[in-house]
């Protein structure tokens, strides 16, 4: 069952990345909470996406999360697929970190994100944060103005 979930998540992420046409790097700061963790984490990553003039977006995001504060650094890496609108999109994928493999999901938009991680070995962790990603919608194509062909003067 876990293997099938892993294959499905990786396939979805790769398929989303194959359709994408823009890539942006980003940094962020998340507040994590849950029974096994609470505190700040720095986020560094890249998002590859396709955005149309109507605001529809889909793509993939790869991010490195590093715990901040006292004690050993708690780290994890996530690969997620994203889809929705540029102001609010769903995010779903997988990751690996100091607590093992996990599934991850949430919502994100320009400069904000919320979600959670569900660890395969048991336990969960929620997060909310801010990031530097901003999405610029492409201009809608304009129809060319067609002029009628010039008419020849009639003799007469």
PyMOL commands that set and color helices and strands:
alter all, ss='L'
color gray80, all
select helices_A, chain A and resi 2-19
alter helices_A, ss='H'
color red, helices_A
select strands_A, chain A and resi 22-33+39-51+56-67+75-85+88-97+100-109+112-119+124-131
alter strands_A, ss='S'
color yellow, strands_A
deselect
rebuild
show_as cartoon
